[in-house]
């Protein structure tokens, strides 16, 4: 199997080829992404085919006109070749032959699946095949799985900003710990911390549901609203924040607003400073700090702490010891 459709095929036939063959042995997701990236028209035609396929998946086998069905049993390989040609022809004419095969596709199987990760000090921008984009902060891991009727992302660790392409027939879900964020098309950030998960809405409307059946809460968040929940999805804290600060890390800044000191230090640790620190007393971690700081200047942040809080910072080799004043 070649990792791309024959160049002699029309654009419609190439899109049909990818719809039918992109999960075959020897064909990689990168091959498909490279084809999609060749032009906006490639992406638009493929999405048109995929949308039609989704609609026709619901057609019961008995409702498909006999004229649209194969006249004889064929091998898997032969059927795929026939289906690809039928799909392209059906889309071009009136969508007829496209239904011959697509109701057979198992909707429980993802049509796209990838994992993306960043190391400490690294950020990454990822374009998805539906036109959505994910901006990964340092130390982040996301797992992306697209299905025919919905799109799922799991945030395993770290923080990400999502710019979601609208599609009312395929809602976009982000799972983080015991919480699920559901949107159709909007912009928001999701972060998994050591002891909680946080959702910030930059634009649009999102719904957040607890994944814990004993909690069962649901909240609708609008622009500028923030939701924070514990990792068990039980407790909920609602608030608001300036949208300009919600993704400040993309401009190389960290903004704290009455943030616990331990949490603030964890934020800086994601950006790989060339020294370490420790709290002489664990209770100091509960002190609250506010301000805007450059992610690359952890030393400046530590120098500012004695001005902001009743503490002092003592140098001990490559470690900074934070203790009460």
LOROKE-277935 format. One record per residue (C-alpha): chain; z, y negated, x negated. Coordinates in steps of 0.2 Angstrom, whole numbers, padded with zeros to 4 digits. Last residue first. Example, Ala and Ser with C-alpha at 12.3 -4.5 7.8 and 13.67 -1.06 7.14 Angstrom:
<atoms>
atom c=A&w=0036&v=0005&u=-0068;
atom c=A&w=0039&v=0022&u=-0062;
</atoms>
This chain:
<atoms>
atom c=A&w=0291&v=-0183&u=-0057;
atom c=A&w=0288&v=-0165&u=-0050;
atom c=A&w=0276&v=-0154&u=-0059;
atom c=A&w=0257&v=-0151&u=-0062;
atom c=A&w=0254&v=-0142&u=-0079;
atom c=A&w=0237&v=-0145&u=-0086;
atom c=A&w=0230&v=-0130&u=-0096;
atom c=A&w=0219&v=-0131&u=-0111;
atom c=A&w=0234&v=-0133&u=-0123;
atom c=A&w=0249&v=-0139&u=-0112;
atom c=A&w=0245&v=-0156&u=-0105;
atom c=A&w=0258&v=-0163&u=-0093;
atom c=A&w=0253&v=-0170&u=-0076;
atom c=A&w=0266&v=-0179&u=-0066;
atom c=A&w=0271&v=-0179&u=-0048;
atom c=A&w=0277&v=-0191&u=-0034;
atom c=A&w=0259&v=-0192&u=-0027;
atom c=A&w=0244&v=-0205&u=-0027;
atom c=A&w=0247&v=-0213&u=-0043;
atom c=A&w=0253&v=-0197&u=-0052;
atom c=A&w=0237&v=-0189&u=-0045;
atom c=A&w=0224&v=-0201&u=-0052;
atom c=A&w=0224&v=-0193&u=-0069;
atom c=A&w=0222&v=-0176&u=-0062;
atom c=A&w=0206&v=-0183&u=-0052;
atom c=A&w=0199&v=-0191&u=-0068;
atom c=A&w=0201&v=-0174&u=-0077;
atom c=A&w=0192&v=-0165&u=-0063;
atom c=A&w=0177&v=-0176&u=-0066;
atom c=A&w=0161&v=-0166&u=-0062;
atom c=A&w=0165&v=-0165&u=-0043;
atom c=A&w=0166&v=-0184&u=-0042;
atom c=A&w=0181&v=-0190&u=-0032;
atom c=A&w=0184&v=-0198&u=-0015;
atom c=A&w=0202&v=-0201&u=-0009;
atom c=A&w=0216&v=-0193&u=0000;
atom c=A&w=0230&v=-0181&u=-0005;
atom c=A&w=0244&v=-0171&u=0004;
atom c=A&w=0258&v=-0162&u=-0004;
atom c=A&w=0259&v=-0144&u=0002;
atom c=A&w=0254&v=-0137&u=-0015;
atom c=A&w=0269&v=-0145&u=-0023;
atom c=A&w=0279&v=-0131&u=-0015;
atom c=A&w=0272&v=-0119&u=-0028;
atom c=A&w=0282&v=-0127&u=-0041;
atom c=A&w=0275&v=-0129&u=-0059;
atom c=A&w=0258&v=-0130&u=-0051;
atom c=A&w=0244&v=-0124&u=-0063;
atom c=A&w=0229&v=-0131&u=-0071;
atom c=A&w=0213&v=-0125&u=-0080;
atom c=A&w=0201&v=-0133&u=-0093;
atom c=A&w=0182&v=-0134&u=-0095;
atom c=A&w=0179&v=-0138&u=-0076;
atom c=A&w=0168&v=-0125&u=-0067;
atom c=A&w=0164&v=-0133&u=-0050;
atom c=A&w=0173&v=-0121&u=-0039;
atom c=A&w=0189&v=-0126&u=-0047;
atom c=A&w=0188&v=-0143&u=-0040;
atom c=A&w=0189&v=-0137&u=-0022;
atom c=A&w=0204&v=-0125&u=-0026;
atom c=A&w=0213&v=-0140&u=-0033;
atom c=A&w=0211&v=-0149&u=-0017;
atom c=A&w=0217&v=-0134&u=-0007;
atom c=A&w=0233&v=-0134&u=-0017;
atom c=A&w=0235&v=-0152&u=-0015;
atom c=A&w=0235&v=-0151&u=0004;
atom c=A&w=0221&v=-0162&u=0011;
atom c=A&w=0226&v=-0179&u=0019;
atom c=A&w=0208&v=-0184&u=0019;
atom c=A&w=0199&v=-0177&u=0004;
atom c=A&w=0181&v=-0181&u=-0001;
atom c=A&w=0173&v=-0172&u=-0015;
atom c=A&w=0157&v=-0179&u=-0023;
atom c=A&w=0141&v=-0173&u=-0031;
atom c=A&w=0129&v=-0179&u=-0018;
atom c=A&w=0128&v=-0162&u=-0010;
atom c=A&w=0147&v=-0162&u=-0011;
atom c=A&w=0147&v=-0176&u=0002;
atom c=A&w=0142&v=-0165&u=0015;
atom c=A&w=0155&v=-0169&u=0028;
atom c=A&w=0159&v=-0186&u=0021;
atom c=A&w=0144&v=-0196&u=0029;
atom c=A&w=0149&v=-0187&u=0046;
atom c=A&w=0165&v=-0197&u=0046;
atom c=A&w=0178&v=-0185&u=0052;
atom c=A&w=0186&v=-0179&u=0068;
atom c=A&w=0199&v=-0166&u=0073;
atom c=A&w=0203&v=-0150&u=0081;
atom c=A&w=0215&v=-0136&u=0075;
atom c=A&w=0215&v=-0119&u=0081;
atom c=A&w=0226&v=-0104&u=0079;
atom c=A&w=0220&v=-0086&u=0082;
atom c=A&w=0204&v=-0083&u=0073;
atom c=A&w=0212&v=-0071&u=0060;
atom c=A&w=0206&v=-0082&u=0046;
atom c=A&w=0215&v=-0097&u=0053;
atom c=A&w=0205&v=-0110&u=0062;
atom c=A&w=0198&v=-0127&u=0058;
atom c=A&w=0187&v=-0137&u=0070;
atom c=A&w=0179&v=-0153&u=0065;
atom c=A&w=0170&v=-0166&u=0076;
atom c=A&w=0158&v=-0180&u=0070;
atom c=A&w=0144&v=-0175&u=0081;
atom c=A&w=0149&v=-0163&u=0095;
atom c=A&w=0160&v=-0148&u=0096;
atom c=A&w=0161&v=-0136&u=0110;
atom c=A&w=0176&v=-0125&u=0109;
atom c=A&w=0179&v=-0107&u=0114;
atom c=A&w=0196&v=-0097&u=0114;
atom c=A&w=0198&v=-0078&u=0116;
atom c=A&w=0214&v=-0076&u=0106;
atom c=A&w=0218&v=-0058&u=0108;
atom c=A&w=0200&v=-0053&u=0107;
atom c=A&w=0198&v=-0061&u=0090;
atom c=A&w=0181&v=-0066&u=0086;
atom c=A&w=0185&v=-0084&u=0092;
atom c=A&w=0171&v=-0094&u=0098;
atom c=A&w=0163&v=-0110&u=0091;
atom c=A&w=0149&v=-0119&u=0100;
atom c=A&w=0138&v=-0132&u=0092;
atom c=A&w=0131&v=-0148&u=0098;
atom c=A&w=0120&v=-0160&u=0088;
atom c=A&w=0122&v=-0168&u=0071;
atom c=A&w=0135&v=-0168&u=0057;
atom c=A&w=0146&v=-0155&u=0065;
atom c=A&w=0160&v=-0149&u=0054;
atom c=A&w=0167&v=-0131&u=0055;
atom c=A&w=0182&v=-0124&u=0045;
atom c=A&w=0188&v=-0107&u=0041;
atom c=A&w=0206&v=-0104&u=0035;
atom c=A&w=0218&v=-0096&u=0022;
atom c=A&w=0208&v=-0095&u=0006;
atom c=A&w=0194&v=-0106&u=0012;
atom c=A&w=0178&v=-0102&u=0021;
atom c=A&w=0167&v=-0117&u=0025;
atom c=A&w=0154&v=-0121&u=0038;
atom c=A&w=0143&v=-0136&u=0038;
atom c=A&w=0133&v=-0143&u=0053;
atom c=A&w=0115&v=-0148&u=0057;
atom c=A&w=0107&v=-0144&u=0074;
atom c=A&w=0095&v=-0133&u=0083;
atom c=A&w=0100&v=-0118&u=0095;
atom c=A&w=0118&v=-0116&u=0089;
atom c=A&w=0132&v=-0103&u=0089;
atom c=A&w=0147&v=-0103&u=0077;
atom c=A&w=0157&v=-0087&u=0077;
atom c=A&w=0175&v=-0086&u=0071;
atom c=A&w=0186&v=-0071&u=0064;
atom c=A&w=0181&v=-0073&u=0046;
atom c=A&w=0165&v=-0084&u=0046;
atom c=A&w=0150&v=-0079&u=0057;
atom c=A&w=0136&v=-0091&u=0059;
atom c=A&w=0124&v=-0088&u=0074;
atom c=A&w=0107&v=-0095&u=0078;
atom c=A&w=0100&v=-0093&u=0095;
atom c=A&w=0083&v=-0086&u=0097;
atom c=A&w=0075&v=-0090&u=0114;
atom c=A&w=0081&v=-0108&u=0113;
atom c=A&w=0072&v=-0111&u=0096;
atom c=A&w=0077&v=-0126&u=0086;
atom c=A&w=0076&v=-0126&u=0067;
atom c=A&w=0094&v=-0126&u=0060;
atom c=A&w=0100&v=-0137&u=0046;
atom c=A&w=0115&v=-0127&u=0039;
atom c=A&w=0127&v=-0134&u=0026;
atom c=A&w=0136&v=-0120&u=0016;
atom c=A&w=0154&v=-0117&u=0010;
atom c=A&w=0162&v=-0103&u=0000;
atom c=A&w=0164&v=-0085&u=0005;
atom c=A&w=0157&v=-0072&u=0016;
atom c=A&w=0147&v=-0083&u=0027;
atom c=A&w=0138&v=-0072&u=0038;
atom c=A&w=0121&v=-0077&u=0046;
atom c=A&w=0113&v=-0071&u=0061;
atom c=A&w=0097&v=-0076&u=0070;
atom c=A&w=0093&v=-0070&u=0088;
atom c=A&w=0080&v=-0062&u=0099;
atom c=A&w=0068&v=-0054&u=0087;
atom c=A&w=0082&v=-0051&u=0074;
atom c=A&w=0085&v=-0062&u=0058;
atom c=A&w=0098&v=-0057&u=0046;
atom c=A&w=0105&v=-0068&u=0032;
atom c=A&w=0120&v=-0064&u=0021;
atom c=A&w=0129&v=-0079&u=0013;
atom c=A&w=0139&v=-0080&u=-0003;
atom c=A&w=0146&v=-0097&u=-0010;
atom c=A&w=0154&v=-0101&u=-0026;
atom c=A&w=0146&v=-0118&u=-0028;
atom c=A&w=0139&v=-0126&u=-0012;
atom c=A&w=0124&v=-0117&u=-0003;
atom c=A&w=0112&v=-0128&u=0007;
atom c=A&w=0104&v=-0118&u=0020;
atom c=A&w=0087&v=-0122&u=0028;
atom c=A&w=0078&v=-0118&u=0045;
atom c=A&w=0059&v=-0117&u=0046;
atom c=A&w=0060&v=-0099&u=0054;
atom c=A&w=0055&v=-0091&u=0037;
atom c=A&w=0071&v=-0098&u=0029;
atom c=A&w=0072&v=-0111&u=0015;
atom c=A&w=0086&v=-0110&u=0003;
atom c=A&w=0094&v=-0124&u=-0007;
atom c=A&w=0106&v=-0119&u=-0021;
atom c=A&w=0122&v=-0126&u=-0029;
atom c=A&w=0130&v=-0120&u=-0045;
atom c=A&w=0146&v=-0125&u=-0054;
atom c=A&w=0154&v=-0108&u=-0050;
atom c=A&w=0141&v=-0095&u=-0045;
atom c=A&w=0129&v=-0096&u=-0030;
atom c=A&w=0124&v=-0082&u=-0019;
atom c=A&w=0110&v=-0078&u=-0006;
atom c=A&w=0108&v=-0062&u=0003;
atom c=A&w=0092&v=-0057&u=0013;
atom c=A&w=0086&v=-0049&u=0029;
atom c=A&w=0071&v=-0053&u=0040;
atom c=A&w=0065&v=-0043&u=0055;
atom c=A&w=0082&v=-0035&u=0058;
atom c=A&w=0082&v=-0019&u=0067;
atom c=A&w=0091&v=-0018&u=0084;
atom c=A&w=0075&v=-0023&u=0092;
atom c=A&w=0067&v=-0007&u=0089;
atom c=A&w=0048&v=-0010&u=0090;
atom c=A&w=0040&v=0001&u=0103;
atom c=A&w=0037&v=-0014&u=0115;
atom c=A&w=0026&v=-0021&u=0101;
atom c=A&w=0013&v=-0007&u=0101;
atom c=A&w=0000&v=-0010&u=0115;
atom c=A&w=0007&v=-0027&u=0120;
atom c=A&w=-0005&v=-0036&u=0107;
atom c=A&w=-0020&v=-0029&u=0115;
atom c=A&w=-0020&v=-0042&u=0129;
atom c=A&w=-0014&v=-0058&u=0121;
atom c=A&w=-0028&v=-0068&u=0129;
atom c=A&w=-0043&v=-0069&u=0116;
atom c=A&w=-0037&v=-0074&u=0099;
atom c=A&w=-0019&v=-0066&u=0101;
atom c=A&w=-0027&v=-0050&u=0107;
atom c=A&w=-0040&v=-0049&u=0093;
atom c=A&w=-0026&v=-0051&u=0080;
atom c=A&w=-0015&v=-0039&u=0088;
atom c=A&w=-0028&v=-0026&u=0091;
atom c=A&w=-0034&v=-0027&u=0073;
atom c=A&w=-0016&v=-0024&u=0067;
atom c=A&w=-0013&v=-0011&u=0080;
atom c=A&w=-0028&v=-0001&u=0075;
atom c=A&w=-0022&v=-0001&u=0057;
atom c=A&w=-0005&v=0003&u=0062;
atom c=A&w=-0011&v=0018&u=0072;
atom c=A&w=-0021&v=0025&u=0058;
atom c=A&w=-0006&v=0024&u=0046;
atom c=A&w=0006&v=0032&u=0059;
atom c=A&w=-0007&v=0045&u=0064;
atom c=A&w=-0017&v=0044&u=0080;
atom c=A&w=-0015&v=0051&u=0097;
atom c=A&w=-0030&v=0046&u=0108;
atom c=A&w=-0037&v=0033&u=0119;
atom c=A&w=-0025&v=0020&u=0112;
atom c=A&w=-0017&v=0009&u=0126;
atom c=A&w=-0024&v=-0008&u=0132;
atom c=A&w=-0036&v=-0001&u=0145;
atom c=A&w=-0021&v=0009&u=0152;
atom c=A&w=-0013&v=-0007&u=0158;
atom c=A&w=0005&v=-0009&u=0151;
atom c=A&w=0018&v=-0008&u=0165;
atom c=A&w=0023&v=0010&u=0162;
atom c=A&w=0028&v=0006&u=0144;
atom c=A&w=0040&v=-0007&u=0150;
atom c=A&w=0036&v=-0025&u=0144;
atom c=A&w=0051&v=-0033&u=0136;
atom c=A&w=0043&v=-0032&u=0118;
atom c=A&w=0029&v=-0043&u=0125;
atom c=A&w=0040&v=-0058&u=0124;
atom c=A&w=0046&v=-0055&u=0106;
atom c=A&w=0028&v=-0051&u=0101;
atom c=A&w=0022&v=-0067&u=0108;
atom c=A&w=0035&v=-0076&u=0097;
atom c=A&w=0031&v=-0066&u=0082;
atom c=A&w=0013&v=-0070&u=0083;
atom c=A&w=0016&v=-0088&u=0086;
atom c=A&w=0029&v=-0088&u=0071;
atom c=A&w=0015&v=-0080&u=0060;
atom c=A&w=0002&v=-0093&u=0065;
atom c=A&w=0015&v=-0107&u=0062;
atom c=A&w=0020&v=-0101&u=0045;
atom c=A&w=0002&v=-0098&u=0039;
atom c=A&w=-0002&v=-0115&u=0045;
atom c=A&w=0012&v=-0123&u=0035;
atom c=A&w=0003&v=-0117&u=0020;
atom c=A&w=0005&v=-0105&u=0005;
atom c=A&w=0024&v=-0103&u=0008;
atom c=A&w=0022&v=-0090&u=0021;
atom c=A&w=0012&v=-0079&u=0009;
atom c=A&w=0025&v=-0081&u=-0004;
atom c=A&w=0039&v=-0077&u=0008;
atom c=A&w=0029&v=-0061&u=0013;
atom c=A&w=0028&v=-0056&u=-0005;
atom c=A&w=0046&v=-0061&u=-0008;
atom c=A&w=0052&v=-0049&u=0006;
atom c=A&w=0044&v=-0035&u=-0004;
atom c=A&w=0030&v=-0023&u=0001;
atom c=A&w=0030&v=-0007&u=-0009;
atom c=A&w=0037&v=0003&u=0005;
atom c=A&w=0033&v=-0005&u=0022;
atom c=A&w=0045&v=-0018&u=0029;
atom c=A&w=0031&v=-0032&u=0029;
atom c=A&w=0018&v=-0020&u=0037;
atom c=A&w=0016&v=-0024&u=0055;
atom c=A&w=0020&v=-0042&u=0056;
atom c=A&w=0012&v=-0045&u=0039;
atom c=A&w=-0004&v=-0037&u=0045;
atom c=A&w=-0004&v=-0047&u=0061;
atom c=A&w=-0002&v=-0063&u=0051;
atom c=A&w=-0017&v=-0058&u=0040;
atom c=A&w=-0027&v=-0054&u=0055;
atom c=A&w=-0024&v=-0071&u=0063;
atom c=A&w=-0029&v=-0079&u=0046;
atom c=A&w=-0045&v=-0069&u=0045;
atom c=A&w=-0046&v=-0054&u=0034;
atom c=A&w=-0057&v=-0053&u=0019;
atom c=A&w=-0042&v=-0058&u=0008;
atom c=A&w=-0034&v=-0040&u=0011;
atom c=A&w=-0016&v=-0041&u=0016;
atom c=A&w=-0003&v=-0042&u=0003;
atom c=A&w=0009&v=-0030&u=-0007;
atom c=A&w=-0005&v=-0017&u=-0007;
atom c=A&w=0000&v=0000&u=0000;
</atoms>
